[in-house]
Each structure stands twice: as structure tokens, then as C-alpha cells.
Amino acid sequence: MSILVLAMFMAMPAVAQTVTITPRLDTRLTWTDNVDTSDDNPQKDWIAEISPGIGLSRESGRFRGYLNASLRNLVHARKTEDNETYLALDGSGEFEAVEDTVFIALRGSISRTNTSAFSRRGSGDSLSAYKADETRMWSVAPRYQFRFGDAGFGRLGYESRWLAGGSGTLADTRQERWIVSVSDPSALRLFGWGVNLMRIDTSFEKGSNRNVVQEIGRATLFVNIDPQFRMRLIGGYESNDYELSDGEEGSIWGAGFDWYPTERTRLSVSGEDRIFGIGYDVRFRHRMARSTWNFSASRDISSTLDELAGGEILDPVFQLFYMRTDPSLPEAERMRQARAEYERAGGVGIRTNAYFLQRTIGGGVSFVGARNTLSFSIRRAERERLDAFSGFLAGDFSEFEYTDTRAASVTLLHRLTGTSNLNGSITRSNTEGRGINNQDVDRLLLNIGVTRRLSPDTTAGLNYRHTKSTGTDDYSENAISATLGMQF
């Protein structure tokens, strides 16, 4: 947190008028008929929350980014042992240290959400605030970049990432990434070239005392068919010791294309033969006057640290929720709202120290009318634990070798008046785990609520939520929340 705050305030004097500082106070009073997720006997309770916070945004000048922080205080009327106070934080920014040459990217987050995909409450539940579920992530990434020729571009970058979990849930993890990339896609007009080298060193501070390394090198031949269509031929080599104790290595062969038929449509496709089999990355986006369509599919090695360090921003489901936010709001507030919806729609993966082979597919469409916004989204994530990480893991991958999560959601935002909105959502998900034990959980989440702007700086709301989980562990809950939020 200190790094992000320091960088943002150092950048303020240059163009002070571009900085938006929004102190706020969020309050919530919730009644639930099943507060204890560890007990089979439903217990009713009242939970009061008073959370002062601040949002900072800067969208021009040498520093661009946002920081959103709040001190959450949850107080239970009956189950007082579950009272919690903690800092929730999310921030991201980039500082241009030397004009168009040297940049420093910063990222940080502190959150508490269920670390297991098989928990009774789903991810993003506002009442999930146990200390054991806290996850902290920090990232600092300086880079040097340069241009040459008509379209040549080069980059030399380093990134240091840290991941820590609460109460021993996760082993503290440190990741260092080195990247060297040089390309000129249109060097010979019809043909272009590119070279990319990357090395990732990961170390764990407890449990295994083991360091693992991944190295990837690629060379790309670009074939520029026309300004709207470009083909890519890919060759390279990679090695890692994620799967076998003595390492694994092999060649990379692949191809892809980029197609931009209009300013509103883009499609990028890549496929490669790699040491784990076929890897691919497909991204599609199409924007119309009243609708936006997104789709993506990928298969690659990933980790919790990769996802928390900003990978979710590329998810089309996240982009769908972000576009639904009010563009007049500060960036910090837009990101906060989008992430809350993304988590409730099943976008947050499991928390684990393991690297895993992940296959994801997701898509969404949003229809915008004069008074209504209707959105649909689907997402599926299959994760297969790599063998090198068995034996010292906490979380789901300590007992599962494979997990499969499927989720679909429908959301509706209806403008009742100029100052009030009706919003509703239905999310249905299924999660399977296979390994030492097998689990299967179906989850239904229904939300319906009304919000009203009482003044330019004050918003009130009333929300009903129904949660139901069936399968290995059954659970149901009904909750009613009244909210009052003030900005200063």
C-alpha cells in the first residue's frame, strides 16, 4: 500500500487538477437467517458494517492509476466471535519516469474472500471476512522501452511479485520475471519479425523450501496480408521444472492471426504445440450501437499470483461488468464495482501456491437500452495441478488434482427514475474437484435490490439475497441488507 500511495502523491503536483480524491463512508446493516457456514443448524444474526474509505484516481499526466482502500468493520449482534476489522485495498498504476522510455508499474491488493471453490458461501460474499482467508499481493515492475524504424519496438522489463495468505492458508510466494522483447511487425512491409524471451523464478518461504524456474523463448514471423489482416508463424523453446523434479523442456511451434475488419471489431487467435500439449489464446470483441460482445478462450500454465496481478482485467466477463459501470465515476470506484460483480459471477479462482495447467473459456454480451441494461455471461475454468507442487499445498489443491468450475449469470439494471435504479442478478455455478477426495457443489445466487441517490454525494439501497449450495455440503441463506454510502 505504501508504495502505491507514495507514487500517486509524488505525481500529484505536476498536474494536480487531474487527481480525483474521494473520501467515503460505507455503512451496511444485514439480517441473515444462516450466519454460521460451519454449522448445520441455521442461526439468525444481525451484522452491522461501518467502513471508512478513500478512492484516488489520476487519468492523465506522468502517473496514471487508481487506489481504493477501506477499513472494513463488521460487528455481529450474536456471533460476536466473528467480529472483524481489516484493511481492504486494491490499486494499480504506472509512473512515466522518463518520457516514453522508462516506466514503473505498480499493483497491490488486500482482500478476504473464500479461498476454496467448495465453500458454502461463494466468492465475493460481503460477509466472508475471516482472517484465514486474507490474501495480499504486491507487484513492482520497472521497464525500459524504445522505438526504432517506422514501427519497431523494444522492451526490457523486470517484475517482482509477492503473495501472502492469512493464518497459514498460503505459503508466502515470491516471483521474479525478466522479459526482453524486440519486434518490427512491418520491417519489410509484407514481412516482419519479433523475438521474445522470458524467465520466471518462483520461491516459496515455507513448506517446501523449493525454487522453480520457467524459461520461454519465441521468434515470430509476421506476414502482413493487408492492413486489416496479419498472420503469425511462431517457433521457440521452453523449459520448466513444474511437472518433473529433473525438469521438462521442448520446442514450441505455432501460428496465429490478427484480424481488424472494422474499428469496432477485433479478433486475435494463436495456437501452439508446447511441452504440455496444445496451448492457445483466442480473443474476440465486437461493439455495436446498443450492444457489446466479448469472448475468450485459452490454455496455458498459470497461478494464483498471475491472476491476482491483473490477469482478470483481460477476462471478457470482467470487461463486461466494467463497461456496465457509470463512466462518470472515478476509475477507482468503477474498478471496485466491477470487481465485486466479477467475484459474484464466479470470476475469482481458487487460492493456491501451485502452478496449474488452466483451460478457460468465457464470453458475455451486454444490451443497452434507454432505461435497461441486460447482460449475460458464461465462464468455465478447468485447472490441473502440476505434480511438482504436490505434498506441501494448502487449499483445494492439497486434496484435488483437478478442478472444474462453470458459471453463468444474468444481470439486469433498470432505471426507475433519474435518481433510482432497480438491479437484479442470477448466478448459477457448478464446481467439481477430483483427487484424493471428490467433491461436487452446485450453487445458486439470487440478488435483487433498489438503490436511490439521496443527494449528489449520498446513496441508499435495500437488497435481498438468496444463496443455496447443494452437493457434498448443503447450505442455504436468505439475507436482507440496507446500505447507506456517503462521499465527501
Secondary structure, 3 states (H helix, E strand, C coil): CHHHHHHHHHHCHHHHHHEEEEEEEEEEEEEECCCCCCCCCCCCEEEEEEEEEEEEEECCCCEEEEEEEEEEEEEECCCHHHCEEEEEEEEEEEEEEECCCEEEEEEEEEEECCCCCCCCCCCCCCCCCCHHHEEEEEEEEEEEEEEECCCEEEEEEEEEEEEEEHHHCCCCEEEEEEEEEEEECCCCCCEEEEEEEEEEEEEECCCCCCEEEEEEEEEEEEEEEECCEEEEEEEEEEEECCCCCCCEEEEEEEEEEEEEEECCEEEEEEEEEECCEEEEEEEEEEECCCEEEEEEEEEEEEEHHHHHCCHHHHCHHHHHHHHHCCCCCCHHHHHHHHHHHHHHCCCCCCCCCCEEEEEEEEEEEEEECCCEEEEEEEEEEEEEECHHHCCCCCCHHHCEEEEEEEEEEEEEEEECCCCEEEEEEEEEEEEEEEECCCEEEEEEEEEEEEEEEEECCEEEEEEEEEEEEEECCCEEEEEEEEEEEEEC
